[in-house]
Amino acid sequence: MIIVTWNCSGALRKKLDQADSLNADVLIVQECEDPSQSTKAYREWAGEHLWIGNNKNKGIGVFPKSGNSVQILNWSGTFKLQGMQTASASTSWATEDLQLFLPFSLNGQYNILACWTKGDNSQIFGYMGQFWKFLQIHRKELQQENTIVLGDFNSNAKWDKPDRWWSHTDTINELAAINIESLYHYQSGERPGQETEPTFYLQRNEAKPYHIDYVFMASQLLRRSNLKLGEINDWIAASDHIPLCVTINT
């Protein structure tokens, strides 16, 4: 089973050859346009896909290939911070308030959460803070076997701030508490914030590398999975991100 996540930097309809070169069983793409409102060729390529977004030009698409099938998981809920002496509405939130998350089932075997974390209006709970909020609501769902959480998180431990309990490090520690870990770090032995392989090049500049895309997996999947990152020279013309390709030995 090959699962790929890739932020295509828009206009996926013009990059279908590159997408096909990944030979994925399911391709999760951030920053792609809605096939239903795009070209005929793109709609036909997309097939029985899933897509969410704030506008037709940029969202998350899930594209199963080679006879694989996907079904959206209708995760919805709320969470409220307890023990605070305030009536502020900011202490509670709902799944629908958070951006962007697309939970789905792959072949009825894997529960996958596709992510493209974005800044909310205040920016205080932007990026990893959005995922932290999602985790507080859906911890139970994420604890299921064969869970995979992957995508563009726009986050790295090196940007942690000491007064935020929803920092990158605190969030991955919460994932570890429910037996979900980063495949890259499991495989490489590197510490968060000290990654040697970038997944993103700011302004497509090789001198501005960052590691902000991740594949987190339930612990029982880590031992039989392998992660390979794309090569910058193969992908920089198409996107400022490189694809992350996961092979799961079934």
Secondary structure, DSSP 4 states (H G I P E B T S, - for coil): -EEEEEE--S-GGG-HHHHHTT--SEEEEEEE--GGGS-HHHHHHH-S-EEEEEETTEEEEEEE-TT--EEE-----EEE--S-S---GGGEEEGGGSSSEEEEEETTTEEEEEEE----SSSTT-THHHHHHHHHHHHHHHTSTTEEEEEE----GGG--TT-TTSHHHHHHHHHHTTEEEHHHHHH-PPTT--SS-SEEGGG-TTSEE--EEEEEEHHHHTTEEEEEPPHHHHTTT-SB--EEEEE--
